[in-house]
Amino acid sequence: MEAHVQPGAYKDVVLFLATAGVLVPLFRRWRLSPILGFLGAGVALGPYGLGSLAHRLSWLSAFTIEKPAELAQLAEFGVVFLLFAIGLELSWERLRALRRLVFGLGALQVLTCLSATAAAAVLIGQPPRAALALGAALALSSTAIVMPILTEGKRQHSLAGRATFSVLLFQDLAVAPILITLTLLGRRGDQALSPGLALSLLPAVAALKVI
């Protein structure tokens, strides 16, 4: 039995690739990272870009992504492959050589940004738990965006590139403790800051030290 392909089944994928095929060469010509071209394409074609106007101008629906959740699966595959490629370049010797930058500069960046953002959130009226969540989220960067920019500029082995890579690596290591902490804060409610919270975090801290 022959399968029949609907004409619009791959419309979102084709539309995104076509838009990126136009924006990426333009960004290269302007000597900007093509990553910005892909991000620009996603913002322009997404539900908060042209999609927000599609209900007023019906012809815009042909130039917007109708099913962003399905397209997000392709993006997740891309991030997985990118992080796998980064992992191939990370050796034990390199990690050992960068240990002071990773656990020194990286920890300083995360703690400073988290504290400053959380304090600012408290000042504008956010409760402590919400302020901590905002601080933790805004203290992290995207390895999937920063590393390709460094690689494209051949700066990953420079002093600034090593420092940047070290900070990103510590941020990746800090994701699991941050998620565990926020989960416990959300479940415990008003008792979130009790001594039991610190005891419940000990396994996560021990596992991170072993890693």
Phi, psi and omega per residue, in radians:
M1 nan 2.197 -3.106
E2 -1.351 2.434 3.111
A3 -1.555 2.429 3.141
H4 -1.847 2.161 -3.136
V5 -1.632 2.186 3.103
Q6 -1.218 2.426 -3.110
P7 -1.014 -0.576 -3.089
G8 -1.671 0.163 -3.073
A9 -1.119 -0.641 -3.095
Y10 -1.943 0.389 -3.079
K11 -1.097 -0.755 -3.107
D12 -1.113 -0.761 -3.127
V13 -1.135 -0.825 -3.130
V14 -1.096 -0.702 -3.130
L15 -1.119 -0.785 -3.128
F16 -1.141 -0.787 -3.126
L17 -1.129 -0.667 3.113
A18 -1.148 -0.749 3.116
T19 -1.126 -0.776 3.110
A20 -1.108 -0.606 3.111
G21 -1.133 -0.393 3.073
V22 -1.572 -0.776 -3.056
L23 -1.249 -0.688 -3.078
V24 -1.089 -0.835 3.073
P25 -1.060 -0.605 3.107
L26 -1.125 -0.768 3.136
F27 -1.161 -0.618 3.073
R28 -1.135 -0.699 3.131
R29 -1.128 -0.595 3.108
W30 -1.488 0.097 3.132
R31 1.058 0.714 3.046
L32 -2.023 2.819 -3.117
S33 -1.183 2.354 3.081
P34 -1.132 -0.318 3.072
I35 -1.009 -0.663 3.100
L36 -1.134 -0.555 3.081
G37 -1.131 -0.761 3.098
F38 -1.139 -0.739 3.101
L39 -1.098 -0.737 3.109
G40 -1.079 -0.694 3.111
A41 -1.120 -0.735 3.138
G42 -1.127 -0.713 3.137
V43 -1.177 -0.764 -3.085
A44 -1.162 -0.668 -3.047
L45 -1.625 -0.148 -3.049
G46 -1.332 3.112 -3.096
P47 -1.162 -0.330 3.128
Y48 -1.771 0.060 3.060
G49 -1.810 -2.030 3.095
L50 -1.130 -0.436 3.141
G51 -1.088 -0.492 3.128
S52 -1.237 -0.273 3.132
L53 -1.805 -0.073 -3.048
A54 -1.138 -0.516 -3.130
H55 -1.262 -0.340 3.088
R56 -1.610 -0.729 3.133
L57 -2.025 1.749 -3.016
S58 -1.077 -0.506 -3.097
W59 -1.208 -0.290 3.106
L60 -1.261 -0.319 3.140
S61 -1.087 -0.427 3.094
A62 -1.276 -0.266 -3.089
F63 -2.069 0.382 3.110
T64 -2.239 2.742 3.120
I65 -1.473 2.087 -3.068
E66 -1.486 -0.520 -3.087
K67 -2.203 1.340 -3.093
P68 -1.104 -0.485 -3.131
A69 -1.131 -0.679 3.120
E70 -1.220 -0.687 3.124
L71 -1.203 -0.493 3.134
A72 -1.111 -0.471 3.113
Q73 -1.129 -0.667 3.070
L74 -1.139 -0.697 3.119
A75 -1.101 -0.668 3.127
E76 -1.149 -0.659 3.061
F77 -1.074 -0.726 3.126
G78 -1.085 -0.727 3.121
V79 -1.139 -0.708 3.125
V80 -1.072 -0.819 3.140
F81 -1.113 -0.666 3.141
L82 -1.140 -0.810 3.128
L83 -1.148 -0.566 3.074
F84 -1.136 -0.734 3.101
A85 -1.118 -0.661 3.089
I86 -1.135 -0.695 3.119
G87 -1.105 -0.602 3.104
L88 -1.115 -0.550 -3.129
E89 -1.441 -0.199 -3.083
L90 -1.650 1.944 3.107
S91 -1.823 2.869 3.112
W92 -1.095 -0.660 -3.141
E93 -1.110 -0.724 -3.134
R94 -1.190 -0.716 3.119
L95 -1.112 -0.698 3.132
R96 -1.138 -0.667 3.136
A97 -1.202 -0.476 -3.087
L98 -1.746 0.186 -2.998
R99 -1.054 -0.622 -3.140
R100 -1.212 -0.665 3.091
L101 -1.221 -0.704 -3.099
V102 -1.125 -0.952 -3.036
F103 -1.585 -0.124 3.064
G104 -1.752 -1.223 -3.140
L105 -1.137 -0.723 -3.137
G106 -1.092 -0.816 3.126
A107 -1.121 -0.690 3.132
L108 -1.100 -0.724 -3.134
Q109 -1.122 -0.827 -3.098
V110 -1.125 -0.823 -3.105
L111 -1.160 -0.701 -3.137
T112 -1.153 -0.854 -3.130
C113 -1.142 -0.705 3.131
L114 -1.108 -0.803 -3.110
S115 -1.143 -0.769 -3.105
A116 -1.146 -0.755 -3.139
T117 -1.187 -0.736 3.124
A118 -1.112 -0.709 3.118
A119 -1.115 -0.725 3.103
A120 -1.114 -0.666 3.118
A121 -1.155 -0.665 3.105
V122 -1.135 -0.682 -3.119
L123 -1.133 -0.502 -3.139
I124 -1.618 0.147 3.000
G125 1.830 0.133 3.132
Q126 -1.391 2.517 3.057
P127 -1.165 2.745 -3.062
P128 -0.961 -0.725 -3.105
R129 -1.165 -0.735 3.098
A130 -1.156 -0.677 3.112
A131 -1.106 -0.700 3.103
L132 -1.125 -0.706 3.117
A133 -1.124 -0.752 3.097
L134 -1.105 -0.762 3.135
G135 -1.085 -0.740 -3.141
A136 -1.142 -0.697 -3.130
A137 -1.188 -0.751 -3.079
L138 -1.412 -0.148 3.086
A139 -1.434 -0.207 -3.087
L140 -1.754 2.613 3.101
S141 -1.996 3.123 -3.137
S142 -1.842 1.903 3.084
T143 -1.078 -0.608 -3.106
A144 -1.167 -0.340 3.119
I145 -1.731 -0.737 -3.027
V146 -1.261 -0.760 -3.067
M147 -1.112 -0.750 3.066
P148 -1.071 -0.589 3.110
I149 -1.146 -0.744 3.098
L150 -1.143 -0.725 -3.117
T151 -1.152 -0.724 -3.134
E152 -1.107 -0.655 3.109
G153 -1.477 0.046 -3.139
K154 0.953 0.753 -3.122
R155 -2.005 0.138 -3.069
Q156 -1.192 -0.370 -3.139
H157 -1.794 0.062 3.071
S158 -1.375 2.998 3.140
L159 -1.053 -0.794 3.115
A160 -1.147 -0.647 3.122
G161 -1.149 -0.713 3.104
R162 -1.158 -0.697 3.110
A163 -1.131 -0.750 3.129
T164 -1.111 -0.780 3.123
F165 -1.071 -0.680 3.141
S166 -1.130 -0.748 3.118
V167 -1.121 -0.761 3.125
L168 -1.104 -0.671 -3.137
L169 -1.140 -0.743 3.100
F170 -1.134 -0.672 3.100
Q171 -1.054 -0.729 3.105
D172 -1.103 -0.684 3.102
L173 -1.184 -0.534 -3.078
A174 -1.409 -0.191 -3.076
V175 -1.072 -0.823 -3.091
A176 -1.081 -0.877 3.088
P177 -1.044 -0.642 3.130
I178 -1.124 -0.779 -3.136
L179 -1.131 -0.707 3.119
I180 -1.111 -0.759 -3.128
T181 -1.103 -0.800 -3.135
L182 -1.132 -0.633 3.096
T183 -1.114 -0.769 3.124
L184 -1.149 -0.678 3.104
L185 -1.083 -0.697 -3.132
G186 -1.218 -0.586 -3.096
R187 -1.401 -0.619 -3.027
R188 -1.442 -0.321 3.107
G189 1.106 -2.199 -3.099
D190 -1.200 -0.332 3.135
Q191 -1.620 0.263 -3.007
A192 -1.133 -0.482 -3.065
L193 -1.719 0.329 -3.131
S194 -1.331 2.867 3.116
P195 -1.025 -0.460 3.121
G196 -1.090 -0.478 3.112
L197 -1.130 -0.786 3.133
A198 -1.085 -0.707 3.135
L199 -1.140 -0.640 -3.133
S200 -1.244 -0.345 3.125
L201 -1.499 -0.203 -3.090
L202 -1.034 -0.755 3.101
P203 -1.043 -0.685 3.136
A204 -1.153 -0.720 3.120
V205 -1.126 -0.736 3.124
A206 -1.107 -0.744 3.135
A207 -1.125 -0.677 3.125
L208 -1.137 -0.660 3.138
K209 -1.187 -0.681 3.086
V210 -1.087 -0.742 3.124
I211 -1.097 nan nan
